[in-house]
Structure formats: structure tokens, C-alpha cells
């Protein structure tokens, strides 16, 4: 199956037809949601990522609508930018969004094989990348993250590597090859940084999380394919809170929380469209107050959860292996 944006619908439909039907208690407290399917203000079509700025504003990579939308922390629509195409400020399926300390917005433009940089209000600033496997080139750039120094990390999924750039796009370094060993990847799908500058990678088809230093030295890994605690069915979104805990959303319609070393803590979610349920939670982010924003590809919405003192009970999941080749 193609890994381009044209393969997504078929891939998700395949997973749905296989019948992932989890049953579990909600470990996080549902707060509110917004969004419906469509192309109007506050609607989504294939939304895949979510990010927060220092003021708490929410940015959603609305992939199928080829745009980024901006909301308040309460979900009130503020603005948007982007359209289909290859010009400055246009996208061919925007797959990732991240924000630096200065409020600049970085977006991975999958179909155009590039990263674009904007102000927080959508003014185009610069871009870099072309199709290929050389330094600074991309094959399906799929997620982006920015560290405290402004360095930009890109999950170059089609090349099974992570590339690191300066804030203006100058190539710095890279790591990763195709495979299942330490430091290798099979379609890296999500990126997140902790306060120490360590990078966590959702290693999609390897059904695991890998942890690296900011320069690419391997530190740890956890996860395997399955439905048990600490196992994954295509981990896709990843985030880190202020205490260093790691949140992972997976296309098996749940989210899990771990310590920075990979110890399982809790989980929540089930398949469906009700409050607290998911249909392919593609991305998530944690606010300084530990509210969790989760964007769903198929439910075309953002759900917001708060921390809950009640631990999750055991879960029983239907097993589906996400084969995304």
C-alpha cells in the first residue's frame, strides 16, 4: 500500500474492517470537544496533528483540507491558512505541526516533500526540502518537533530516519535506517521532546517507542505489537508532559501513558464516536496544566481530557496488526 496521502483512507478502512473493539475504563477525565467533518471554519478532513503555543492556543494540521487551523484553548475558532498546491504557504497534505518558543509554526508538507515555516498568524517565512534521500531531502516527511534551542526535528518516514535542522532549515545531522534494531525505524510516525532535549519517536510499524538524545544517541525503547499494557497497535501520536511522562496515541483507538523510561502507567479510550472514545487518534499534545488534546482522523474532532486520580482497570482488546507498507 502506498504511504502517500492517497493510501490513508484505505489503510484506516482496513483497520476498521478488522474490528478493533476495546473495552476499558477511562483513565482520563473527558472535558469537552469540538469539530465536525467538513471544510468550514472549525471543521476537519483527515486531521492528523495538534500543537500548542505558549499562550495555550491550539493548532491543528488539517491534512485533507490542506490547511492549519488555530483555536483558543477552549476550542473557539481563531484563524486558518493554507490551500492545496505547491506554492509558498500551500500544502499537499499537511501531516505535522510544531511551534517554537518564539511562536513560529513549522509544518511538514508530505506531498511537497518539505517543511514550511510561518509566523503564529500564518505569514509565510521560509521552507526547505525536496524529494529524495540526501541530506535535507525527504520522502514522506511525517512529523515535526522543535527543541528549546529552536532546532527542528523531522520524522522522514519514507527514508526511515530522523533529520535535524536549525530553526531556519540548515541541515545539522540525521540518524536511522530501515529495520527493527536499536536506532532503526519502520515508518517513524510521531516525535516529542522532553525538557532535557531527549527525543521520543513513535516507531509505527515496529510498534514501539524509541528514546534518543538530541544528537541521536540511542537511550531506550519499549513496546511490541499487541493489545496489552505497554503494547501498541501502530503508535502514531506522542507527547511529553512537564514531569517527563510520555503519552502515546495508537491507531487501535486508545492512548497510553508511560514514565520517561517506558514504565506503563495507565491508558484510556475505546473504539467509537462517543465522549472519550476514539476513531484513529492520530495526534496529541499535553498543556502545562496537564490537559490532553487529542485529534482524531476519522471522528474529525479534537477531544480534551484532564488528569484523573482513578487508575485504569484492565483492558480487553481485539487484536489487529496494522500492516502499513
N, C-alpha and C positions, 0 to 999 in steps of 0.2 A: 504494500500500500504506500502511496506517495506520502511524504511528510510535509508537502506543501499545504497551504490553507485549504485546498480543494479536497484533501483527504480527511479533514477533521470531521465533517458530518458523518461520513461513512464509518469512521473509527468509533465515534461516540454511539452511533446507532448499533454497531456490532456489540459493544459492551452492554447496551441496554437490552438487546435481544437475548443476551446470555443470562439475564436475570439476577443481578446483584441485589439481594433482598436482606439487608441487615436488620437486626432487632437489638436495640440497646437503649440505655438511659442517656439522657442528655447531660453531659458533664459541664457544659457552659450554659449560662442563663441567656435565653433569647431576649433581645431588647426591641429591635424594630427592623424594618427592611424598606427598600424602595426599588423601583424598576419594573418594567414590563417589556415584552418583546416588541420591537419596532425600531424606527429610525428618528422618532421625535426627541425633543429635549427630555432627558431622563430615561429614555428607553434604550434597550441594548439589543445587539445582534452578535452573538458569539463573543461576549466579554470574557477576557482571559486574565487580566491582571488588575491589581489595585495598589495604590500607594498613598501615603500621607505626607503633607508638608509640615513645617514647624508650627503653623497656625492651626493644624488639625483638618485642613481641607483635604478632600478625598478626590483622587484622580483615578479614572477607570480607563484602561485600554480596551476600547470598544471595537474589537477586531474586525467583525464583519461589516461594521459601518465605517471603517477606515478613519477613525477619529479618536481623540481623547476628550473625555468629559470631566468637568470639575464640579464638585459639590461641597457644601458645608459638611461638617461632621455629623449633622443631623439628617443629611440627605437632600437638602434643598439645592436644586439645580442652580449653578452659577454661570458656567460658560462651556464652550467646546471649541475645538479646532481640528482641522484635517478633512480630507476628502480622498477619494480614490484616484491614484495616479502615481507618477514618479517625480514630480516637481518638488521644489522646496516646500516642506510642510505638508506634503501629501503622503499617503501610505498605500501599500498593498498588503493589508492585514497586519495591523499593529499588534505585536504579541507581548511586549513588555513595557513597563513604565517604572521609573525611579526618579527620585528628587534629591538634589544635593543640598548642603547646608545653606547655600545662597538662594534656594528656591527654584533653581533651574531644573527643567524637566527633560529627562532622557528617555527616548522611545526606541525600541527595536522594531524595525520595519522589515518584516520577514520576506515579503515578496521582492522588495527592492534591495535586499541583502545589505542593509546599512543601519547605522544608528543616527538618529536626528536629535538635536538639542534645541530646546525652546526656553524662553522665559516662563515664569509661572502663570502668565496670562496668555501664553500661546504664540508669542512672537518668535519666528524662526531665527535661530542663531547660527547654526552650523550643522554639518553632517560628515560622516566618514564611513567607508566601507564599499566594497564591490564584491561581486560574486567570485568565489574561488577558495583556495585553501592556503594561500600565502599569508604572511604576517599582515594583520589588519583587514584581511578579506573574510567573508562569511559564507556559510552555506546553512541557511535557516537560523539566523540569529533569533533566539527564542526567549531570553530573559536578560534583564539588566539590573545591576546594583551599583551603588556609589558608596565609597567608604568616607570616613571622617575627614580625610585629606582631599577628597574630591576625585580620587581615582575611580575609573569606571570599569566594571567587570561585565563581560558579556558571555552568556552561555551560547556558544557557537555549536548548536545541537547537531547539525548535519556533519560537522567536522569532528564531533566528539571531543571538544576541548573547551577550555575557558581562556579567553583573551582579556588582557588588562591594558588600559589606556589612561593617559592623562585626561583631565577634565575637558580639554579641547580636542581630544581624539588622537594624540600622538601615541603610537604603539609602544608598549613597555615590555610585555612578556606574555607567555602563554604556557599552558600545561594541559596534558591529557591526550590520550589516544583511544582508539576503539578497543573495548574489551571489558572484562569483569574483574580485573585485578585492582589493587590499590592505586588510586590516581588515574584509573581508566574509566571510560564512560560508555554508556549506550543510551544516547539521546538525553543529555542533561537538560532538564526542563524548568528548573527554578533555582534562584540564587537569593541568599540573605547573608548579611554581615552582622557580627556582634560588636559590642563596644570595644573589644580589643583588636578589631580588624580581622578576625578569623572569618573565613568564607565557608558557608554551608551550601552544598549543592544537592538538589533533588535529582538523583540519577535514575531517570524514569524507567527505562526498560530493564535496568538492573535491580529495580525495586528496593532501593536503599538510599540513605543519605551519606554523603561523604563530607568531611570537615578538613579544611586546609588553612595554613597561614595565608596572609595576604599576598605572599610571593609564590604560593603554590606548593609548599611543603605539605605532604600528607600528614594528617594528625589522627584521624579516627574515621570509623564507618559503622553503620548499623542498619539492620533491616534485611529482609528477604521476602520473596513472594509469598503471600498468604493473607489470611484474614484475622490472624491472632493479634494480640497486643504486641506492638512493635514491628509487625509485618506490614507490607504495603502491596497495594494493587495500583501501580503506576503513580508514585508520588509526583506531584505537579507543582503545587504552591508551597512556599516555605518562608517563614518569618521568625524573627528573634525578638523577645521582649527585653525590657530593661534589666531583668535579673539574669538574662542569658538563656532562658528556656526557649526551646525550639518547637515551633508549630509547623505541622506538615498537613496539607490537604491532599487527598488522593482521589483518583477518578473512580474509586469504589465507594464514593459518596460518604466519606467521613473525614474528620480531622483528628490528629493525634498530637499530644504534647509530650516532649522529652526534656530531660536535663541537657546541658551543653555537652555532656559526654555520651548521650544516647540512651540514658536510662528512661524507660517508659514511665509516664506519669498518669495520663488519662486520655480519654477520647470522647467524641460526641458526633452525632449525626446519624441519619438513616436515609434510605432512598425515598424520594418523594418531593412534593412541592409545598408541603405544609410548613409552618413555622418551625425552624430548627432542622428541617430536612434539606437534602441536597440532591441536585442532579448535575454531577460533574463540577464540583467546587474547584475551579481552575487556579485561583489565586487568593491569597490572604495577607493581611498586614495587621500588626498589633500597635495600638496607640500607647502613649506614655501612661495613660490611666488603665491600661490592660484591657480595653475594649478591642474586640477582634472583628475586623471587617473581612467578609468572605464574599467573593464574586463567583457567580455560577454561570457556566457556559449555557446550559440548557434552560434553566429557570429564568434567565435574563434579569437578574436582580443582584443586589447587594444585601446581605444579611449582617446584622451587627449583634454580637454576643458580649456579655460581660462575664467576669470570673465568677465561678460558683464554688461554695465551700463543700458541696456534696460530691464525693468521688464517683466516678463512673462504675457501674456494675459490669459484669462480664457480658460479652457480646457474642452473637452467633451470626456468621456472615456466609452468604453463598459465595462460592469460590469462582472467580473468573480471572483468567490470566490475560492481561492487556498486551496483546502482541501488536505492537505499532512499528511496523517495519516500513 
